[in-house]
Amino acid sequence: MTEATVVLPKETMRALTELTGEARTDVALTLVMRDYARQKLAEIDAAIRRHEEKHQTSFEAYKQVWETEDCEEHYTHHAEWDYLEWESLVTRRERLMESFAWLP
C-alpha cells in the first residue's frame, strides 16, 4: 500500500476525532471512509433492488435479453435511460467493492 502525507486543517482533524472517537487521524479517516462506503453501497443496493423489482429480474438477465432480442421497447428514451442507469449502478457497486475491499 502506498502512503502519502496529507495536511488537514485543525478543525477537520478535530471533527474527525469527534465524529469517530479516534484520536489517530489515519484511523479516523479509515473509519469515516468505511462508514461512507457502507452508506453508499446501501444506497446503490436499494436502487438496484428497485430496478430488479421493476423488471422482475437481475441486471445480468436483463442485459442478456437487451443484447440478444430486437425489441421496439429497447429503442425508447425511457428504456435506454433505465438500462444505462441500472448498468451504471451495477458498475459503481463493483468498483466500490474493489476499491474498499481493504477497509476493516
FIFI-251317 format. One line per field, with one value per atom (N, C-alpha, C): residue number from 1; residue in three letters; atom name; x, y, z. Coordinates in Angstrom, 2 decimals, always signed. Each point is the difference from the previous one (the first is absolute). Layout:
i	[NUM  ...]
aa	[ALA  ...]
at	[CA  ...]
px	[X  ...]
py	[Y  ...]
pz	[Z  ...]
This chain:
i	[1  1  1  2  2  2  3  3  3  4  4  4  5  5  5  6  6  6  7  7  7  8  8  8  9  9  9  10  10  10  11  11  11  12  12  12  13  13  13  14  14  14  15  15  15  16  16  16  17  17  17  18  18  18  19  19  19  20  20  20  21  21  21  22  22  22  23  23  23  24  24  24  25  25  25  26  26  26  27  27  27  28  28  28  29  29  29  30  30  30  31  31  31  32  32  32  33  33  33  34  34  34  35  35  35  36  36  36  37  37  37  38  38  38  39  39  39  40  40  40  41  41  41  42  42  42  43  43  43  44  44  44  45  45  45  46  46  46  47  47  47  48  48  48  49  49  49  50  50  50  51  51  51  52  52  52  53  53  53  54  54  54  55  55  55  56  56  56  57  57  57  58  58  58  59  59  59  60  60  60  61  61  61  62  62  62  63  63  63  64  64  64  65  65  65  66  66  66  67  67  67  68  68  68  69  69  69  70  70  70  71  71  71  72  72  72  73  73  73  74  74  74  75  75  75  76  76  76  77  77  77  78  78  78  79  79  79  80  80  80  81  81  81  82  82  82  83  83  83  84  84  84  85  85  85  86  86  86  87  87  87  88  88  88  89  89  89  90  90  90  91  91  91  92  92  92  93  93  93  94  94  94  95  95  95  96  96  96  97  97  97  98  98  98  99  99  99  100  100  100  101  101  101  102  102  102  103  103  103  104  104  104]
aa	[MET  MET  MET  THR  THR  THR  GLU  GLU  GLU  ALA  ALA  ALA  THR  THR  THR  VAL  VAL  VAL  VAL  VAL  VAL  LEU  LEU  LEU  PRO  PRO  PRO  LYS  LYS  LYS  GLU  GLU  GLU  THR  THR  THR  MET  MET  MET  ARG  ARG  ARG  ALA  ALA  ALA  LEU  LEU  LEU  THR  THR  THR  GLU  GLU  GLU  LEU  LEU  LEU  THR  THR  THR  GLY  GLY  GLY  GLU  GLU  GLU  ALA  ALA  ALA  ARG  ARG  ARG  THR  THR  THR  ASP  ASP  ASP  VAL  VAL  VAL  ALA  ALA  ALA  LEU  LEU  LEU  THR  THR  THR  LEU  LEU  LEU  VAL  VAL  VAL  MET  MET  MET  ARG  ARG  ARG  ASP  ASP  ASP  TYR  TYR  TYR  ALA  ALA  ALA  ARG  ARG  ARG  GLN  GLN  GLN  LYS  LYS  LYS  LEU  LEU  LEU  ALA  ALA  ALA  GLU  GLU  GLU  ILE  ILE  ILE  ASP  ASP  ASP  ALA  ALA  ALA  ALA  ALA  ALA  ILE  ILE  ILE  ARG  ARG  ARG  ARG  ARG  ARG  HIS  HIS  HIS  GLU  GLU  GLU  GLU  GLU  GLU  LYS  LYS  LYS  HIS  HIS  HIS  GLN  GLN  GLN  THR  THR  THR  SER  SER  SER  PHE  PHE  PHE  GLU  GLU  GLU  ALA  ALA  ALA  TYR  TYR  TYR  LYS  LYS  LYS  GLN  GLN  GLN  VAL  VAL  VAL  TRP  TRP  TRP  GLU  GLU  GLU  THR  THR  THR  GLU  GLU  GLU  ASP  ASP  ASP  CYS  CYS  CYS  GLU  GLU  GLU  GLU  GLU  GLU  HIS  HIS  HIS  TYR  TYR  TYR  THR  THR  THR  HIS  HIS  HIS  HIS  HIS  HIS  ALA  ALA  ALA  GLU  GLU  GLU  TRP  TRP  TRP  ASP  ASP  ASP  TYR  TYR  TYR  LEU  LEU  LEU  GLU  GLU  GLU  TRP  TRP  TRP  GLU  GLU  GLU  SER  SER  SER  LEU  LEU  LEU  VAL  VAL  VAL  THR  THR  THR  ARG  ARG  ARG  ARG  ARG  ARG  GLU  GLU  GLU  ARG  ARG  ARG  LEU  LEU  LEU  MET  MET  MET  GLU  GLU  GLU  SER  SER  SER  PHE  PHE  PHE  ALA  ALA  ALA  TRP  TRP  TRP  LEU  LEU  LEU  PRO  PRO  PRO]
at	[N  CA  C  N  CA  C  N  CA  C  N  CA  C  N  CA  C  N  CA  C  N  CA  C  N  CA  C  N  CA  C  N  CA  C  N  CA  C  N  CA  C  N  CA  C  N  CA  C  N  CA  C  N  CA  C  N  CA  C  N  CA  C  N  CA  C  N  CA  C  N  CA  C  N  CA  C  N  CA  C  N  CA  C  N  CA  C  N  CA  C  N  CA  C  N  CA  C  N  CA  C  N  CA  C  N  CA  C  N  CA  C  N  CA  C  N  CA  C  N  CA  C  N  CA  C  N  CA  C  N  CA  C  N  CA  C  N  CA  C  N  CA  C  N  CA  C  N  CA  C  N  CA  C  N  CA  C  N  CA  C  N  CA  C  N  CA  C  N  CA  C  N  CA  C  N  CA  C  N  CA  C  N  CA  C  N  CA  C  N  CA  C  N  CA  C  N  CA  C  N  CA  C  N  CA  C  N  CA  C  N  CA  C  N  CA  C  N  CA  C  N  CA  C  N  CA  C  N  CA  C  N  CA  C  N  CA  C  N  CA  C  N  CA  C  N  CA  C  N  CA  C  N  CA  C  N  CA  C  N  CA  C  N  CA  C  N  CA  C  N  CA  C  N  CA  C  N  CA  C  N  CA  C  N  CA  C  N  CA  C  N  CA  C  N  CA  C  N  CA  C  N  CA  C  N  CA  C  N  CA  C  N  CA  C  N  CA  C  N  CA  C  N  CA  C  N  CA  C  N  CA  C  N  CA  C  N  CA  C  N  CA  C  N  CA  C  N  CA  C  N  CA  C  N  CA  C  N  CA  C  N  CA  C]
px	[+0.84  -0.84  +0.89  -0.32  +0.74  -0.46  +0.95  -0.34  +0.28  -0.78  +0.18  -0.25  +0.64  -0.23  -1.10  -0.98  -1.12  -0.05  -0.13  -0.12  -1.47  -0.52  -1.40  -0.09  -0.96  -0.21  -0.33  +0.37  -0.25  -1.48  -0.86  -1.44  -0.46  +0.59  -0.35  +0.47  +1.21  +0.52  -0.86  -0.42  -0.85  -1.35  -0.54  -1.28  +0.11  +1.10  +0.21  +0.06  +0.70  +0.11  -1.37  -0.75  -1.33  -0.95  +0.08  -0.90  +0.26  +1.27  +0.34  +0.39  +0.38  +0.50  +1.43  +0.67  +1.36  +0.95  +1.05  +0.96  +1.01  +0.26  +0.98  -0.69  +0.54  -0.63  -0.12  +1.03  -0.07  -1.10  -0.17  -1.05  -1.37  -0.10  -1.26  -0.42  +0.94  -0.31  -0.47  +0.64  -0.40  -1.41  -0.32  -1.35  -1.05  +0.31  -0.94  -0.18  +1.10  -0.08  -0.81  +0.22  -0.75  -1.49  -0.33  -1.42  -0.63  +0.72  -0.52  -0.20  +0.98  -0.11  -1.22  -0.22  -1.18  -1.30  -0.03  -1.19  -0.26  +1.05  -0.14  -0.43  +0.58  -0.39  -1.46  -0.45  -1.39  -0.94  +0.37  -0.80  -0.03  +1.16  +0.08  -0.79  +0.14  -0.74  -1.51  -0.46  -1.43  -0.46  +0.81  -0.36  +0.01  +0.96  +0.05  -1.23  -0.38  -1.19  -1.26  -0.09  -1.16  -0.07  +1.16  +0.03  -0.36  +0.53  -0.30  -1.49  -0.58  -1.43  -0.82  +0.40  -0.72  +0.02  +1.16  +0.16  -0.13  -0.17  -0.18  +1.16  +1.23  +1.17  +1.27  +1.11  +1.29  +0.50  +1.00  +0.54  +0.63  +0.71  +0.66  -1.01  -1.12  -1.04  -0.63  -0.23  -0.59  +0.96  +1.28  +1.01  +0.04  -0.11  +0.00  -1.16  -1.17  -1.19  +0.21  +0.49  +0.23  +0.94  +1.06  +1.01  -0.38  -0.90  -0.31  -1.34  -0.91  -1.32  -0.15  -0.56  -0.27  -1.44  -0.18  -1.33  -0.17  -1.13  -0.26  +0.10  -0.40  +0.05  +1.41  +1.01  +1.39  +0.44  -0.74  +0.41  -0.66  -0.80  -0.61  +1.02  -0.18  +0.90  -0.05  -1.20  -0.17  +0.70  -0.16  +0.61  +1.53  +0.54  +1.45  +0.53  -0.70  +0.41  -0.01  -1.06  -0.15  +1.15  +0.29  +1.08  +1.35  +0.29  +1.28  +0.14  -1.09  +0.05  +0.27  -0.69  +0.18  +1.43  +0.48  +1.37  +1.01  -0.21  +0.94  -0.02  -1.16  -0.09  +0.78  -0.16  +0.70  +1.51  +0.41  +1.42  +0.57  -0.73  +0.44  +0.15  -0.94  +0.07  +1.25  +0.26  +1.19  +1.27  +0.08  +1.20  +0.17  -1.09  +0.10  +0.45  -0.55  +0.39  +1.49  +0.51  +1.43  +0.85  -0.42  +0.78  +0.07  -1.07  -0.04  +0.09  +0.46  +0.16  +0.99  +0.94  +1.03  -0.48  -1.16  -0.47  -0.44  +0.32  -0.41  -1.48]
py	[-1.17  +1.17  +1.23  +0.97  +1.24  +0.95  +0.66  +0.97  +1.39  +0.95  +1.40  +0.85  +1.14  +0.94  +0.95  +0.15  +0.88  +1.03  +1.25  +1.07  +0.39  -0.10  +0.34  +1.20  +0.86  +1.11  -0.56  +0.75  -0.45  -0.28  +0.83  -0.18  -1.35  -0.39  -1.28  -1.15  +0.12  -1.04  -0.10  +1.12  +0.01  -0.65  +0.33  -0.58  -1.51  -0.45  -1.45  -0.70  +0.62  -0.58  -0.04  +1.08  +0.04  -0.98  -0.09  -0.88  -1.47  -0.37  -1.41  -0.44  +0.96  -0.34  -0.52  +0.18  -0.50  +1.18  +0.03  +1.11  -0.13  -1.23  -0.18  +0.33  +0.99  +0.51  -1.06  -0.82  -1.02  -1.02  -0.36  -0.94  +0.67  +1.26  +0.73  +0.11  +0.31  +0.09  -1.34  -1.07  -1.33  -0.32  +0.36  -0.25  +0.79  +1.26  +0.82  -0.56  -0.40  -0.58  -1.29  -0.83  -1.26  +0.26  +0.93  +0.30  +0.61  +0.88  +0.60  -1.07  -0.89  -1.07  -0.87  -0.33  -0.81  +0.73  +1.29  +0.79  +0.08  +0.26  +0.12  -1.34  -1.11  -1.32  -0.31  +0.41  -0.22  +0.78  +1.23  +0.80  -0.64  -0.45  -0.63  -1.31  -0.79  -1.27  +0.24  +1.04  +0.32  +0.38  +0.78  +0.40  -1.21  -0.88  -1.22  -0.86  -0.14  -0.78  +0.57  +1.33  +0.61  -0.39  -0.01  -0.43  -1.48  -0.83  -1.43  -0.27  +0.74  -0.16  +0.48  +1.11  +0.55  -0.96  -0.61  -0.88  -1.48  -0.31  -1.38  -0.91  +0.54  -0.79  +0.71  -0.69  +0.60  +0.81  +0.84  +0.79  -0.90  -1.02  -0.89  -0.67  -0.46  -0.62  +1.04  +1.19  +1.08  +0.40  +0.08  +0.35  -1.02  -1.27  -1.07  +0.18  +0.28  +0.23  +1.25  +1.04  +1.29  -0.18  -0.79  -0.16  -1.01  -0.91  -1.07  +0.14  +0.75  +0.14  +1.38  +0.03  +1.26  +0.38  +0.84  +0.36  +1.51  +0.43  +1.44  +0.75  -0.66  +0.62  +0.49  -0.71  +0.34  +1.32  +0.50  +1.20  +1.27  -0.11  +1.20  +0.70  +1.28  +0.78  -0.52  -0.26  -0.47  -1.35  -0.91  -1.33  +0.09  +0.81  +0.16  +0.65  +1.02  +0.68  -0.98  -0.78  -0.97  -1.02  -0.50  -0.98  +0.61  +1.20  +0.64  +0.33  +0.42  +0.29  -1.27  -1.09  -1.27  -0.51  +0.08  -0.43  +0.81  +1.31  +0.84  -0.33  -0.32  -0.40  -1.28  -0.98  -1.27  +0.22  +0.79  +0.30  +0.75  +1.00  +0.79  -0.89  -0.92  -0.91  -0.87  -0.55  -0.84  +0.78  +1.21  +0.82  +0.37  +0.33  +0.31  -1.22  -1.15  -1.23  -0.28  +0.20  -0.20  +1.04  +1.25  +1.10  -0.08  -0.44  +0.02  -1.39  -0.97  -1.36  -0.06  +0.92  -0.01  +0.61  +0.68  +0.63  -1.05  +0.22  -0.96  +0.04]
pz	[+0.00  +0.00  +0.00  -0.83  -0.09  +1.09  +0.62  +1.03  -0.51  +0.49  -0.36  +1.24  +0.02  +1.08  -0.42  +0.88  -0.27  +1.12  -0.37  +0.99  +0.10  +1.21  +0.24  +0.93  -0.23  +0.94  +1.39  +1.03  +1.37  +0.24  -0.60  +0.18  -0.57  -1.12  -0.61  +0.87  +0.52  +0.89  +1.27  +0.53  +1.19  -0.32  -1.16  -0.39  -0.18  -0.61  -0.15  +1.35  +0.94  +1.33  +0.69  -0.10  +0.61  -0.66  -1.32  -0.75  +0.29  +0.09  +0.12  +1.41  +0.83  +1.34  -0.05  -1.12  -0.22  -0.13  +0.85  -0.02  -1.13  -0.46  -1.08  -1.33  -0.69  -1.22  -1.08  -0.18  -1.04  +0.28  +1.25  +0.38  -0.16  +0.42  -0.12  -1.46  -0.88  -1.42  -0.55  +0.41  -0.44  +0.47  +1.23  +0.52  -0.77  -0.30  -0.76  -1.41  -0.62  -1.35  +0.02  +0.99  +0.10  +0.15  +0.89  +0.22  -1.25  -0.67  -1.23  -1.07  -0.15  -1.00  +0.29  +1.25  +0.38  -0.32  +0.31  -0.29  -1.50  -0.77  -1.45  -0.59  +0.46  -0.49  +0.33  +1.17  +0.38  -0.94  -0.33  -0.93  -1.38  -0.46  -1.32  -0.01  +1.05  +0.08  -0.03  +0.68  +0.00  -1.41  -0.70  -1.37  -0.93  +0.17  -0.82  +0.27  +1.26  +0.36  -0.65  -0.06  -0.65  -1.47  -0.67  -1.41  -0.13  +0.90  -0.05  +0.23  +0.92  +0.25  -1.20  -0.57  -1.15  -1.18  -0.25  -1.17  +0.34  +1.28  +0.46  -0.42  +0.01  -0.38  +0.48  -0.10  +0.32  -1.19  +0.23  -1.10  -1.05  +0.42  -0.97  -0.92  +0.56  -0.83  -0.93  +0.53  -0.81  -1.12  +0.33  -1.00  -1.13  +0.35  -1.00  -0.97  +0.53  -0.85  -0.84  +0.62  -0.68  -1.20  +0.19  -1.05  -1.07  +0.29  -0.95  -0.69  +0.59  -0.60  -0.62  -1.19  -0.68  +0.27  +1.01  +0.47  -0.12  -0.52  -0.16  +1.32  +1.06  +1.32  +0.34  -0.45  +0.31  -0.62  -0.96  -0.72  +0.53  +1.03  +0.57  +0.92  +0.12  +0.86  +1.44  +0.48  +1.37  +0.22  -0.94  +0.13  +0.00  -0.90  -0.05  +1.27  +0.46  +1.23  +1.17  +0.09  +1.07  -0.03  -1.18  -0.16  +0.41  -0.50  +0.29  +1.48  +0.61  +1.43  +0.80  -0.33  +0.69  -0.20  -1.22  -0.30  +0.80  +0.09  +0.75  +1.49  +0.53  +1.41  +0.27  -0.87  +0.16  -0.12  -0.96  -0.19  +1.19  +0.48  +1.15  +1.23  +0.18  +1.15  -0.08  -1.18  -0.18  +0.31  -0.50  +0.22  +1.46  +0.68  +1.42  +0.79  -0.33  +0.70  -0.17  -1.21  -0.26  +0.73  -0.09  +0.59  +1.52  +0.62  +1.45  +0.62  -0.75  +0.51  +1.15  +0.03  +1.04  +1.32  -0.02  +1.23  +1.02  +1.26  +1.04  +0.24]
